[in-house]
Structures are given as C-alpha cells and as structure tokens.
Amino acid sequence: MAPRKKPKPPEAPGKGAVHSDPASPASAEQKPLPEELAKKPYSDKSAAEWAYQRLILYIQNFEEQLDETEEIGVYFAGEGSAVLRIEGIGYFDPDIVTFYGTDAEGLKTQLIQHVSQLSVALRALPREEQRAEPRRIGFRLAADLQKR
C-alpha cells in the first residue's frame, strides 16, 4: 500500500470576527492581512513568528482606537498578575514571545512566554504625564514587518 500524502495546509489562515454592534471599528480579523505577512506561507512559520506577527496586527488595531490621552498596555493574568506598558515585543524561534516595558510602578519589566501559554489582554492606559505624545508601538512593529 502506498503511503498517504499529508494534505498541504492552506496558504492563508482562516480568520473572522462578529461584533454585537455592526458599526464597531473593524477588528484585526476583519481586515486583510498585510502583504508582508503573505510573503512566507504561515505554514512555514514557527509558532513564535506567527504569534508575534498576529500580535502586531492586534496591537496596531487596538492603538488605532485610542485617543491622545491613552497608550497601550497589556494585562497578564495568573500568579502576580500585572499590567505592563508595552515598549517592545520580540520572538525567539521556535516558541518564545517576549514583552518589554514598565510595570505600574515604573519598574523595567520583561515577560518571556511560551506560545502555548500566550494569553494577552490589551488595555488602554492613561498616557504617562511626562510624555507630550502617546507611545504607539503598533506602528513601529508594523514597520518592522515590512523589513522582513
């Protein structure tokens, strides 16, 4: 008997979202994927790279809905739950995603997370008083995708 061929995964991921208010701003799942993400089929990406790229889409979409008095933060539940003001995100193949920033007390913080444990809640935080402009990490992250 001939060995069975493994079915080839689709080139583009399935995605979608439904909101209770049809006038809600489009969410990351409802927007087309940027061309940069389609350069490499998602089936060829590590779990860390693919999680990192989708986090960028969610962060950028969330920031588009913030006003000038707000910046993005991320809330991590669990033991020692805390809010982190996002100042950077990275990944390390095949399975690590890292968040860089400061906590509520202004202490430098880094969270290293395995993609299987990834659970992130984005939060709107008041802009830091000493900053004239709110930080917008999502747009810097999206620019980084274009370099890859």
C-alpha positions in Angstrom: 0.0 0.0 0.0 1.4 3.4 -0.9 2.0 5.9 1.9 -0.7 8.5 2.3 0.3 12.0 1.4 -0.2 14.6 4.0 -2.7 17.3 2.9 -1.0 20.6 2.2 -2.1 23.3 4.7 -3.8 26.4 3.2 -1.6 29.3 2.2 -3.7 31.8 4.1 -5.1 31.3 7.6 -8.8 31.2 8.4 -10.0 34.3 10.3 -13.1 36.2 11.1 -15.0 38.0 13.9 -18.5 39.2 14.6 -19.4 42.1 16.9 -22.7 43.0 18.5 -22.6 46.5 17.1 -22.3 46.4 13.3 -20.9 50.0 13.4 -17.9 48.8 15.6 -14.5 49.6 14.1 -13.1 46.6 12.1 -11.1 44.2 14.2 -7.8 42.7 13.2 -9.5 39.5 12.0 -11.8 41.5 9.7 -9.0 43.4 8.0 -7.0 42.0 5.1 -3.6 40.6 6.0 -0.7 42.9 5.1 1.3 41.8 2.1 4.4 41.4 4.3 2.7 38.5 6.2 1.8 36.7 3.0 5.4 36.7 1.7 6.1 33.5 3.7 3.2 31.0 4.0 2.1 30.8 7.5 2.5 27.0 7.4 6.3 27.7 7.0 6.5 30.0 10.1 7.4 28.9 13.6 4.7 29.2 16.3 6.7 32.2 17.8 7.0 34.1 14.5 3.3 33.6 13.6 2.2 34.6 17.1 4.4 37.7 17.0 3.1 38.8 13.6 -0.6 38.4 14.7 0.1 40.2 18.0 1.4 43.1 15.9 -1.9 43.2 14.0 -4.0 43.2 17.2 -1.8 45.9 18.8 -1.9 48.2 15.8 -5.7 47.8 15.5 -6.2 48.5 19.2 -4.0 51.6 19.1 -5.9 53.0 16.2 -8.9 53.2 18.6 -7.1 55.1 21.3 -7.2 58.8 21.8 -4.3 61.2 22.6 -4.6 60.7 26.3 -4.1 56.9 26.1 -1.3 54.4 25.5 -1.4 50.6 25.1 -0.7 48.3 27.9 -1.0 44.6 28.3 -2.5 42.7 31.3 -1.2 39.3 32.2 -3.3 37.1 34.4 -2.1 34.5 36.8 0.3 34.5 39.7 1.5 38.0 40.3 -0.9 39.4 37.7 0.2 42.8 36.4 -0.2 45.5 33.7 2.8 46.2 31.5 3.1 49.4 29.5 4.3 47.9 26.1 7.6 49.3 24.9 8.7 46.3 22.8 7.8 42.8 21.6 10.0 40.1 20.2 10.1 36.5 19.5 12.7 33.7 19.5 12.0 30.7 17.3 10.5 28.3 17.6 8.2 29.1 20.5 9.1 32.1 22.7 7.4 35.6 22.6 8.8 38.4 24.8 7.2 41.6 26.0 9.3 44.5 27.1 8.1 47.5 29.1 7.5 49.0 32.5 5.0 48.0 35.2 2.6 50.1 37.1 5.4 51.2 39.5 7.6 52.3 36.6 10.0 49.3 37.0 11.6 47.9 33.9 9.8 44.6 33.1 10.3 41.8 30.7 7.9 38.9 30.3 9.1 35.8 28.4 6.3 33.5 27.4 6.0 30.2 25.6 3.4 30.5 22.8 1.4 27.6 24.3 0.8 29.9 27.4 0.2 33.1 25.4 -2.9 34.9 26.8 -2.9 38.6 26.4 -5.4 41.3 27.2 -4.7 44.7 25.7 -5.6 47.7 27.9 -5.9 51.4 27.3 -3.7 53.1 29.9 -3.5 56.9 30.7 -0.6 58.4 28.8 2.4 59.0 31.0 2.3 62.6 32.3 5.9 63.5 31.2 5.3 62.4 27.6 3.9 65.0 25.2 2.8 62.4 22.7 1.4 58.9 23.5 3.6 56.0 22.5 2.4 54.0 19.6 4.4 50.7 19.4 2.0 49.1 16.9 3.1 51.3 14.1 6.8 50.6 14.8 6.1 46.9 14.9 4.2 47.0 11.6 7.1 48.9 10.0 9.5 46.2 11.2 7.3 43.6 9.4 8.0 45.4 6.1 11.7 44.9 6.6 11.5 41.2 6.8 
